[in-house]
Amino acid sequence: MSARRVVLIGYGAIAGDIAEALRVAREPGYALAVLLRPGSSSAGRVPKDMPILDGSDAVAAFAPDLVIEAAGHGAVRESVPACLALGLPVLISSIGALHDDALYADLVAAARRGGGRLLLASGALGGLDYVRAVCHAKQLELRYESRKPPAAWAAELRALGHDPAALAVPVTLFSGTAREAAARYPQNLNVAAALALAGPGFEATGVDVVCDPAASGNTHVVRASSEFGTMSLEIANQPSPTNPKSSWIVAQALLAAVDQHFCPVVMM
Ligand SMILES: NC(=O)c1ccc[n+]([C@@H]2O[C@H](COP(=O)([O-])OP(=O)(O)OC[C@H]3O[C@@H](n4cnc5c(N)ncnc54)[C@H](O)[C@@H]3O)[C@@H](O)[C@H]2O)c1
């Protein structure tokens, strides 16, 4: 079997971890390329034997079997539509970008037109299989809480008049819908968007963002209740050693999705 061809959009903490793992994977092996904005400072981190692509024509010429976005909301807007229109499957991590209904509709239209497929990664969160199963429940209530130490939200706390270093009690920074949360915190609330899309949608998914001086890591709590029963899930993620804003597990979640994409046996 010939090596699978994969294009990574972005080459930061998450894409770097993915590349490192795929480069040493055997059977069938992976041939990798990276799509970056022209002049990107990340180019220097890309291993010399991995081609750097500068746009959709170069992506088409590389003829990937899969494209993986690990670059941010801007990249979902700028690069993903063209990849879908080329008929490619695109696995995205920056799911929060989909809170924009117009962008979401454009992506779906591009995928339909070109034959591509938009694949949404579970990222830093788990339990989305359960949420998908109850998404049509008549009495569904779904709420997500992000709890992080004050250092993770220093600028936001200062803007509210709090000193992050002197915070003595938890402060709720935000309480609202997943749509508002994803729009307000594009780098941090991708998981709220993933939950909303797996479940009852952006308006019906509640979100609380809490700064807690007693928190040591990034904790995600999901609570679902419906006529089918209840779910309560807590995940405590370690930050990525390369980018403390991203959880280390995200690259592993994307790698698991790559494995599923190419595997003859799929867990749904
Ligand atoms: N779903 C989740 O649970 C989850 C969790 C964490 C991060 N994320 C997403 O993953 C993204 C990447 O995280 P990271 O820690 O690797 O970030 P990072 O800042 O370490 O790296 C981002 C990379 O993307 C590149 N980039 C930025 N805009 C681009 C564009 N328009 N086109 C091509 N490349 C572009 C940058 O040059 C850099 O190489 C985040 O922005 C976030 O949206 C998702």
The ligand as an SDF file (V2000), in Angstrom:
LIG
                    3D

 44 48  0  0  0  0  0  0  0  0999 V2000
  -10.9820   21.6040   19.0880 N   0  0  0  0  0  0  0  0  0  0  0  0
  -10.2230   21.8100   20.1440 C   0  0  0  0  0  0  0  0  0  0  0  0
  -10.4560   21.2550   21.2330 O   0  0  0  0  0  0  0  0  0  0  0  0
   -9.0370   22.7430   20.0510 C   0  0  0  0  0  0  0  0  0  0  0  0
   -8.1840   22.8780   21.1510 C   0  0  0  0  0  0  0  0  0  0  0  0
   -7.0660   23.6980   21.0220 C   0  0  0  0  0  0  0  0  0  0  0  0
   -6.8370   24.3840   19.8430 C   0  0  0  0  0  0  0  0  0  0  0  0
   -7.7050   24.2470   18.8000 N   0  0  0  0  0  0  0  0  0  0  0  0
   -7.4830   24.9800   17.5390 C   0  0  0  0  0  0  0  0  0  0  0  0
   -6.2310   24.6330   17.0150 O   0  0  0  0  0  0  0  0  0  0  0  0
   -5.5990   25.8160   16.5240 C   0  0  0  0  0  0  0  0  0  0  0  0
   -4.0910   25.6150   16.4920 C   0  0  0  0  0  0  0  0  0  0  0  0
   -3.6040   25.4570   17.8190 O   0  0  0  0  0  0  0  0  0  0  0  0
   -2.0280   25.4720   18.1110 P   0  0  0  0  0  0  0  0  0  0  0  0
   -1.8780   25.3170   19.5860 O   0  0  0  0  0  0  0  0  0  0  0  0
   -1.3220   24.5430   17.2090 O   0  0  0  0  0  0  0  0  0  0  0  0
   -1.6980   26.9960   17.7120 O   0  0  0  0  0  0  0  0  0  0  0  0
   -0.2740   27.6380   17.3820 P   0  0  0  0  0  0  0  0  0  0  0  0
   -0.4660   29.1060   17.6040 O   0  0  0  0  0  0  0  0  0  0  0  0
    0.8000   26.9250   18.0980 O   0  0  0  0  0  0  0  0  0  0  0  0
   -0.0910   27.3530   15.8140 O   0  0  0  0  0  0  0  0  0  0  0  0
   -0.9290   27.9200   14.8290 C   0  0  0  0  0  0  0  0  0  0  0  0
   -0.2880   27.6780   13.4780 C   0  0  0  0  0  0  0  0  0  0  0  0
   -1.2090   28.0270   12.4430 O   0  0  0  0  0  0  0  0  0  0  0  0
   -0.5770   28.9220   11.5240 C   0  0  0  0  0  0  0  0  0  0  0  0
   -1.6300   29.7560   10.9270 N   0  0  0  0  0  0  0  0  0  0  0  0
   -2.3630   30.7100   11.5130 C   0  0  0  0  0  0  0  0  0  0  0  0
   -3.2850   31.2050   10.6460 N   0  0  0  0  0  0  0  0  0  0  0  0
   -3.1050   30.5060    9.4820 C   0  0  0  0  0  0  0  0  0  0  0  0
   -3.7500   30.5290    8.2180 C   0  0  0  0  0  0  0  0  0  0  0  0
   -4.7520   31.3800    7.9750 N   0  0  0  0  0  0  0  0  0  0  0  0
   -3.3240   29.6640    7.2610 N   0  0  0  0  0  0  0  0  0  0  0  0
   -2.3200   28.7890    7.5030 C   0  0  0  0  0  0  0  0  0  0  0  0
   -1.6610   28.7230    8.6880 N   0  0  0  0  0  0  0  0  0  0  0  0
   -2.0650   29.5900    9.6640 C   0  0  0  0  0  0  0  0  0  0  0  0
    0.4430   29.6730   12.3550 C   0  0  0  0  0  0  0  0  0  0  0  0
    1.4620   30.2250   11.5250 O   0  0  0  0  0  0  0  0  0  0  0  0
    0.9620   28.5100   13.2120 C   0  0  0  0  0  0  0  0  0  0  0  0
    1.8650   27.7410   12.4540 O   0  0  0  0  0  0  0  0  0  0  0  0
   -6.0960   26.9200   17.4820 C   0  0  0  0  0  0  0  0  0  0  0  0
   -6.0730   28.2010   16.8510 O   0  0  0  0  0  0  0  0  0  0  0  0
   -7.5120   26.4830   17.7830 C   0  0  0  0  0  0  0  0  0  0  0  0
   -8.4510   27.1040   16.8950 O   0  0  0  0  0  0  0  0  0  0  0  0
   -8.7870   23.4400   18.8750 C   0  0  0  0  0  0  0  0  0  0  0  0
  1  2  1  0
  2  3  2  0
  2  4  1  0
  4  5  1  0
  4 44  2  0
  5  6  2  0
  6  7  1  0
  7  8  2  0
  8  9  1  0
  8 44  1  0
  9 10  1  0
  9 42  1  0
 10 11  1  0
 11 12  1  0
 11 40  1  0
 12 13  1  0
 13 14  1  0
 14 15  2  0
 14 16  1  0
 14 17  1  0
 17 18  1  0
 18 19  2  0
 18 20  1  0
 18 21  1  0
 21 22  1  0
 22 23  1  0
 23 24  1  0
 23 38  1  0
 24 25  1  0
 25 26  1  0
 25 36  1  0
 26 27  1  0
 26 35  1  0
 27 28  2  0
 28 29  1  0
 29 30  1  0
 29 35  2  0
 30 31  1  0
 30 32  2  0
 32 33  1  0
 33 34  2  0
 34 35  1  0
 36 37  1  0
 36 38  1  0
 38 39  1  0
 40 41  1  0
 40 42  1  0
 42 43  1  0
M  CHG  2   8   1  16  -1
M  END
$$$$
